[in-house]
Amino acid sequence: MINKKKFDYTLAVLLIIIIITGIIAIYTASTSKIGENISVKDYWWRQLIFTFILAGVLFLLFKLPMPIFDVLVVPLYILNLIFLFLVLFTPAINGAHRWFNIFGFSYQPSESAKLLTILLTARILSKEHLSELRQLIYGFLCVLAPVMMIMIEPDFGTTLVFWISLFAMFAAAGIPAFYLLLIVSPLISIIASFHWMFIVLWIFIFVLVLLWFRLSWVTVTVSTILNIFLAIIMPVFWGGMKEYQQNRILTFLDPTRDPLGAGYQIIQAKIAVGSGGTIGKGWLEGTQKNMNFLPEHHTDFIFSIVGEEFGFIGSAILLILFFLLFWRITLAIREIRVRERKIVASGIFGYLMFQTFINIGMNIGLVPTTGIPLPFISYGGSNLLINGLAIGVILKYLNERGFIK
């Protein structure tokens, strides 16, 4: 039941506006206009159907008592792991086993795994008298189970979302900053390994920060040696990679290396965004879309369509909507007093913001093509349903303020 005094109408309205914006974007992305001939695919009304399904699910969520909601987390997490296993035996689509086809609609269990993993991990991290080391171990174990099966599908982009949400939950759970630094330091060492000057500078800063945290010499020494080893071994690992794997990375850094192959999507996406100018080419007038130069323009590259047809102004409006949504979620995190719920909200914030950054960055050539959709905007029923449900969970937490301290 909705408590009118505590319900966050601003967050709910922002969610509705962004979903409607997504349906409009999907409609224009799925419509081809050549001269006077207009062809419309059914993606937009499928997204509309899932919007109504989401509305019904949110209605049931607000009616569901919190004790029952809490009881459902563990069995649903286990059931989702079973689905992640079973989906590996479904027919491959574009070389991946990710979807169940049910009555013409697709369900992607890796999407529901994001929210359920956050809910279970937050419950474990919020337990009293749990040492920081145990929090780290249990958190990694909760995420590792779904991540391993998602990697087999394969879907490496989605696995990154799990780790980012876990990192956000660790921060919300009060894990000391030096632990978080130790967690991300191997990744930074790998990135720095491309030039010896970056390695020296990074290791110098890393050691100074560890000493500033007053860690033991054993911890500092072991961590430093590990990171130096990773930085040194990466060139060897690079040499052992297959040529096509190296080309994917090099093409991301310079898409013109393979303009008709690995760099094609990034080049076409950047052309679409840049050609829109200030006000865009106009409704349904995007040539990159109409001539089908831009692949996956209703899913991964839908932001490019917004940029092409509505220009800088349209793109800026969409970015402002996302900014307001995330700003409102940060306010909600501050207002939530229950530790477990605060950790859940932080995990949701982390994964939604990461997906938004990666997708938009992918469309403008800042990050590699990963296949991560733009939340609420890209076509995808499972994605819309779970992302909307995640915001609904935060709204439910806010609505329950005062009942549980």
C-alpha positions in Angstrom: 0.0 0.0 0.0 1.3 3.5 -0.9 1.9 5.9 1.9 1.1 9.3 0.2 3.2 11.2 2.8 6.3 9.1 2.3 6.0 8.0 -1.4 8.7 9.6 -3.6 6.5 11.0 -6.4 9.5 12.8 -8.0 11.4 9.5 -8.5 8.3 7.8 -9.8 7.5 10.6 -12.3 11.1 10.6 -13.5 10.9 6.8 -14.1 7.7 7.2 -16.1 9.1 10.1 -18.2 12.3 8.1 -19.1 10.3 5.0 -20.0 8.0 7.0 -22.3 11.1 8.6 -23.8 12.4 5.1 -24.4 9.3 4.0 -26.2 9.4 7.0 -28.4 13.1 6.3 -29.2 12.4 2.7 -29.9 9.6 3.7 -32.3 11.8 6.0 -34.3 14.7 3.5 -34.2 12.4 0.7 -35.5 10.9 2.8 -38.3 12.5 3.0 -41.7 11.6 5.9 -44.0 12.7 5.8 -47.6 11.1 8.6 -49.6 7.3 8.2 -49.0 7.6 4.6 -47.9 7.5 4.0 -44.1 8.1 0.6 -42.6 7.6 0.1 -38.8 8.7 -3.0 -37.0 6.9 -4.2 -33.9 9.6 -3.4 -31.3 8.0 -0.4 -29.9 4.6 -2.0 -29.1 6.4 -5.0 -27.5 8.2 -2.5 -25.3 4.8 -0.9 -24.5 3.4 -4.3 -23.5 6.3 -4.8 -21.1 5.6 -1.3 -19.7 2.1 -2.3 -18.8 3.5 -5.6 -17.3 5.9 -3.5 -15.3 3.1 -1.3 -14.0 1.2 -4.4 -12.8 4.4 -5.9 -11.2 5.0 -2.6 -9.4 1.4 -2.5 -8.2 1.9 -6.0 -6.7 5.2 -5.0 -5.2 3.7 -2.1 -3.3 0.9 -4.4 -2.0 3.4 -7.1 -0.9 4.2 -7.0 2.8 7.9 -6.5 3.6 8.2 -9.8 5.6 7.0 -11.8 2.5 9.2 -9.7 0.2 12.2 -10.6 2.4 11.4 -14.3 2.5 11.2 -14.5 -1.3 14.8 -13.2 -1.9 16.7 -16.5 -1.3 14.3 -18.9 -3.1 14.1 -16.5 -6.1 17.9 -16.2 -6.2 18.3 -20.0 -6.3 15.5 -20.3 -8.9 17.3 -17.7 -11.0 20.6 -19.7 -10.8 18.7 -22.7 -12.1 17.4 -20.6 -15.0 20.9 -19.4 -15.7 22.0 -23.0 -16.0 19.0 -24.1 -18.1 19.4 -21.2 -20.6 22.8 -22.7 -21.6 20.9 -25.5 -23.3 18.6 -23.2 -25.4 19.3 -22.6 -29.1 22.0 -20.1 -29.7 21.1 -16.6 -30.9 24.0 -14.7 -32.5 26.3 -17.3 -31.0 25.1 -16.8 -27.4 22.7 -18.8 -25.1 21.0 -16.0 -23.2 17.2 -16.1 -23.8 14.1 -18.2 -23.2 11.5 -17.7 -25.9 8.0 -17.8 -24.3 5.0 -17.2 -26.5 6.9 -15.0 -28.9 8.6 -13.0 -26.1 12.1 -13.4 -24.8 13.2 -13.7 -21.1 16.9 -13.1 -20.2 17.6 -14.6 -16.7 20.9 -12.7 -16.5 18.8 -9.5 -16.2 16.8 -10.7 -13.2 20.0 -12.1 -11.7 21.3 -8.5 -11.3 18.6 -7.4 -8.9 18.3 -10.8 -7.0 22.1 -10.9 -6.5 22.0 -7.4 -5.1 19.2 -8.2 -2.7 20.9 -11.4 -1.4 24.4 -9.8 -1.2 23.0 -6.8 0.7 21.3 -9.1 3.2 24.6 -10.9 3.9 26.7 -7.7 4.1 24.2 -6.2 6.6 24.5 -9.0 9.1 25.8 -7.8 12.5 29.2 -8.9 13.9 30.5 -9.9 10.5 34.1 -9.1 10.0 35.3 -7.0 7.1 37.2 -9.9 5.6 34.1 -12.2 5.8 32.0 -9.5 4.2 34.4 -9.4 1.3 34.5 -13.2 0.9 30.7 -13.7 1.2 30.1 -10.8 -1.2 32.4 -12.2 -3.8 30.8 -15.7 -3.4 27.3 -14.4 -3.9 28.3 -12.6 -7.1 30.6 -15.4 -8.4 27.8 -18.0 -8.8 25.7 -16.1 -11.4 28.8 -14.5 -13.0 30.4 -17.8 -13.9 27.3 -19.0 -15.7 26.8 -15.7 -17.5 30.4 -15.9 -18.7 29.6 -19.3 -20.2 26.7 -17.9 -22.3 28.9 -15.9 -23.1 28.1 -12.3 -22.0 31.2 -10.6 -20.6 29.6 -7.1 -20.6 26.9 -8.1 -18.2 29.4 -9.7 -15.8 31.1 -6.3 -15.4 27.7 -4.9 -14.1 27.7 -7.4 -11.3 31.2 -6.4 -10.1 30.4 -2.7 -10.2 27.3 -3.2 -8.2 29.2 -5.3 -5.7 31.8 -2.5 -5.4 29.1 0.0 -4.7 27.6 -2.3 -2.0 31.0 -2.7 -0.4 31.3 1.0 -0.2 27.8 1.4 1.3 28.5 -1.4 3.8 31.4 0.6 5.2 34.2 -1.5 3.9 37.4 0.6 4.5 38.7 2.5 1.4 42.0 0.6 1.4 40.2 -2.7 0.9 38.4 -1.2 -2.1 41.7 0.1 -3.4 43.3 -3.3 -3.1 40.3 -4.8 -5.0 40.6 -2.4 -8.0 44.5 -2.1 -8.0 45.0 -5.2 -10.2 42.8 -3.7 -12.9 44.7 -0.4 -12.8 48.0 -2.2 -13.0 46.8 -4.1 -16.1 45.8 -0.8 -17.7 49.1 0.9 -16.7 51.1 -2.0 -18.2 51.0 -0.5 -21.7 53.8 1.9 -20.9 56.6 1.6 -18.3 56.2 5.2 -17.2 52.6 4.6 -16.3 53.7 1.5 -14.3 56.3 3.4 -12.3 53.9 6.3 -11.6 51.0 4.0 -10.6 53.1 1.8 -8.3 54.6 4.9 -6.6 51.1 6.4 -6.0 49.8 3.0 -4.9 52.5 2.5 -2.2 52.1 6.1 -0.9 48.3 5.6 -0.5 48.8 2.3 1.3 51.3 3.8 3.7 49.0 6.7 4.2 46.4 4.2 5.4 49.1 2.9 7.8 48.9 -0.7 6.7 51.4 -3.2 7.8 54.6 -3.6 5.8 53.6 -7.1 5.0 50.4 -6.0 3.3 52.1 -3.1 1.5 54.9 -5.4 0.2 52.7 -8.3 -0.9 50.2 -6.0 -2.7 53.0 -4.1 -4.4 54.7 -7.2 -5.6 51.4 -8.6 -6.9 50.7 -5.4 -8.9 54.2 -5.2 -10.3 53.9 -8.8 -11.4 50.6 -8.2 -13.2 52.1 -5.1 -14.9 55.1 -7.1 -16.1 53.3 -10.2 -17.1 50.6 -8.3 -19.2 53.0 -7.8 -22.2 53.6 -11.6 -22.2 49.9 -12.2 -22.0 49.3 -9.8 -24.9 51.8 -11.7 -27.0 50.0 -14.9 -26.3 46.6 -13.5 -27.4 45.3 -14.5 -30.8 45.5 -11.9 -33.6 41.7 -11.3 -33.8 41.7 -10.6 -30.0 44.5 -8.1 -30.3 42.7 -6.5 -33.2 39.5 -6.0 -31.2 41.4 -4.0 -28.6 43.5 -2.1 -31.1 40.4 -1.3 -33.2 38.7 0.2 -30.2 41.7 2.5 -29.7 41.7 3.3 -33.4 38.5 2.2 -35.2 39.9 3.2 -38.6 42.2 0.1 -38.5 39.3 -2.0 -39.5 36.5 0.3 -40.7 34.5 -2.5 -42.4 35.0 -5.1 -39.6 35.5 -4.6 -35.9 35.5 -0.8 -36.1 32.4 -0.6 -38.2 29.8 -0.2 -35.4 31.8 2.5 -33.5 32.5 4.5 -36.7 28.8 4.4 -37.8 27.6 5.3 -34.3 29.9 8.3 -34.1 28.8 9.4 -37.6 25.2 9.2 -36.5 25.8 11.2 -33.4 27.9 13.8 -35.1 25.7 14.2 -38.1 22.8 15.3 -35.9 24.3 18.7 -35.2 22.5 21.0 -32.8 18.8 20.2 -33.5 19.1 16.9 -35.4 17.9 15.7 -38.8 14.3 15.5 -37.6 11.8 12.9 -36.6 12.2 9.6 -38.6 14.8 11.4 -40.8 18.0 9.7 -39.6 19.9 8.4 -42.7 22.2 6.1 -40.7 19.1 4.3 -39.5 17.0 4.5 -42.6 19.8 3.2 -44.8 20.6 0.6 -42.2 24.2 1.6 -41.9 24.0 1.5 -38.1 23.5 -2.0 -36.7 21.4 -2.8 -33.6 20.0 0.7 -33.6 17.0 -0.2 -31.5 19.1 -1.8 -28.8 22.8 -1.1 -28.2 23.1 2.0 -30.4 19.8 3.7 -29.7 21.6 6.7 -28.2 23.1 7.3 -31.7 19.6 7.5 -33.2 18.6 10.1 -30.6 21.7 12.1 -31.4 21.1 11.8 -35.2 17.4 12.7 -35.2 17.2 15.1 -32.3 20.7 16.4 -32.2 22.7 17.8 -29.3 19.6 19.3 -27.7 17.7 15.9 -27.7 20.8 14.1 -26.4 21.3 16.7 -23.7 17.7 16.4 -22.6 18.1 12.6 -22.3 21.3 13.0 -20.3 19.5 15.5 -18.0 16.7 13.0 -17.4 19.3 10.4 -16.4 21.1 12.9 -14.2 17.9 13.8 -12.3 17.0 10.1 -11.9 20.4 9.3 -10.4 20.5 12.4 -8.3 17.1 11.4 -6.9 18.3 7.9 -6.1 21.3 9.3 -4.2 18.9 11.4 -2.1 16.9 8.2 -1.5 20.0 6.4 -0.3 20.6 9.1 2.2 17.0 8.9 3.5 17.0 5.1 3.9 18.0 4.2 7.4 17.8 0.4 7.4 21.4 -0.8 6.6 20.3 -3.7 4.3 18.0 -1.4 2.3 20.7 1.3 2.0 23.1 -1.3 0.6 20.5 -2.6 -1.9 19.8 1.0 -3.1 23.5 1.6 -3.5 23.9 -1.6 -5.6 21.0 -0.6 -7.8 22.4 2.9 -8.2 25.9 1.5 -9.1 24.7 -0.9 -11.8 22.2 1.4 -13.4 24.7 4.3 -13.6 27.4 2.0 -14.9 25.2 0.6 -17.7 24.2 4.2 -18.7 27.8 5.4 -18.8 29.1 2.3 -20.7 26.3 2.4 -23.3 26.6 6.2 -24.0 30.4 5.9 -24.0 30.1 3.1 -26.5 27.9 5.2 -28.8 30.4 8.1 -28.8 33.5 5.9 -29.0 34.8 6.2 -25.4 34.5 2.6 -24.5 34.6 -0.7 -26.5 31.4 -2.3 -27.8 30.1 -4.5 -25.0 26.4 -5.1 -25.8 25.2 -3.4 -22.6 21.8 -1.7 -23.2 20.9 1.8 -22.2 18.5 1.4 -19.2 14.8 2.2 -20.0 15.7 3.4 -23.5 17.1 0.4 -25.4 14.6 -2.2 -26.6 14.4 -5.3 -24.3 11.5 -6.5 -22.2 13.6 -8.3 -19.5 15.9 -5.3 -19.2 13.0 -2.8 -18.8 11.1 -5.0 -16.4 14.1 -5.6 -14.1 15.4 -2.0 -14.2 11.9 -0.7 -13.5 11.5 -3.2 -10.7 14.8 -2.1 -9.2 13.6 1.5 -9.0 10.3 0.1 -7.6 12.3 -1.6 -4.8 13.8 1.8 -3.8 10.4 3.4 -4.0 9.0 0.6 -1.7 11.9 1.2 0.8 11.1 4.9 0.9 7.4 4.1 1.3 8.1 1.9 4.3 10.1 4.6 6.2 8.9 4.9 9.7 7.6 1.3 9.9 11.1 -0.2 10.5 14.1 1.6 11.9 
